[in-house]
Structure formats: C-alpha cells, structure tokens
Amino acid sequence: MSRNYKFHNPEGLYFISFAVVGWLDVFTRNEYKEIFLESLRFCQNNKGMEIKRNILCAI
C-alpha cells in the first residue's frame, strides 16, 4: 500500500476509490466485510473521519 497519498486539507472533501487485487471475495464473506466496516467505524470514531456516502459493491 502506498503511503504517498496524503490528505493535506482537513476541511477538504475527498473521493476515494479502490479495487481488490485478484478479485478476492472480500464482500461476499461476512467476516471480511465486518473487518472492513469496523475499520471504517474506528476511523470515524477515533480519527474524525466523516463519511458522506459509501457504496460497497460485490460483483
């Protein structure tokens, strides 16, 4: 994972998109999905991250 992408403006609104390498079935297994969602909740509760909209897609 790259550490080059930093969010320098704390008041800014950012669009973030990413893909899963190798089509790992992250969102079809509940335990993986919950780890991801818990990580988002942690960032919201402890780091001040605000999520305006989110879309989780599984193909």
Contacts in CASP RR format, 6 or more apart in sequence:
PFRMAT RR
TARGET T0000
AUTHOR 0000-0000-0000
METHOD contacts of the structure
MODEL  1
MSRNYKFHNPEGLYFISFAVVGWLDVFTRNEYKEIFLESLRFCQNNKGME
IKRNILCAI
7 14 0 8 1.000
13 52 0 8 1.000
20 26 0 8 1.000
25 32 0 8 1.000
25 58 0 8 1.000
26 32 0 8 1.000
26 33 0 8 1.000
26 36 0 8 1.000
26 58 0 8 1.000
27 33 0 8 1.000
27 36 0 8 1.000
27 56 0 8 1.000
27 57 0 8 1.000
27 58 0 8 1.000
28 58 0 8 1.000
33 56 0 8 1.000
36 56 0 8 1.000
40 49 0 8 1.000
40 51 0 8 1.000
40 54 0 8 1.000
43 49 0 8 1.000
44 50 0 8 1.000
44 51 0 8 1.000
END
